[in-house]
């Protein structure tokens, strides 16, 4: 397996249903979710507006709701 597989493999595009910010998401399991934010998504996110993006920023609750809905509807699959 290559480094690209571990960094990019399984990531799917997803738009937040609240603000439309587009991120990439991977559901490794029902309990584990990885979200890859872009600068554009951070600037579009209503919860992050005005903040500086960094690895310590808690997730956006509305995006988390969008991810959970997509998983329930089968748009995102764990594994």
N, C-alpha and C positions, 0 to 999 in steps of 0.2 A: 504494500500500500504506500502511496506517495503522500507527501506533506499536503499537497493540494486536496487529496481525498479527505484528510482529516479536517482541513480548514474550510473546504467548500462543499464536500459531499453531503447530499441530503438537504441542503438549504433550499427552501422554496420561497418565492416572493409572496408577500402578503401586505395588504393595505389595511390600515386601521379604519374601522368603520366610523369612528368619531371624527378624525381630522384628515384622513386620507394619506398620512405618512406611510411611505412604502419601505418595508424592512425585509430582511431575509430570515426565515425561521426554520429550525430543525427540531422535531420532536424525537428525541432519542428513546424516550419511554413515556408512559403516561405521567410520570412525575418529573421528568427532566426536559427542559426546553432551552434551546440556545437561540438568541436573537442577535443578528448582525445589523447594527445601525449604520447608516451613512450620514454624512454631514447634512445632506438635504433632509433626511427623515427627522433628525434632531431639530432642525430649524422649523420644520412643519408641525412638529408635535406640540399640541397645546400645553401639555404639562412641562415640557422642557424649554419653552420659549424664554429667551433671555439668559438661560444657563449655559455653562460650559460643559460640553460632553466629556465624560471620562468614565473609566471602568467602574467607578464607585457609585455612580448615579443609580438609584433604584429604578425599577422598570415603571413604565407608564401603565397605570391600572386599566385604562380604556383599551390600550393595545393588548394587554393580557386577556381582557374579556373577548376581544376579536380573535385572538389565537385559540382560546378555549372553545369558542363557537365554531371556528373552522375545524378544529379537531373533532368536535361532536358531530359535525355534518360530513365528515370524511374528506374534507379538503386538505387536511394535514394528517399524515399517518405516522404513528410512532414506529420507530425501528430503523 
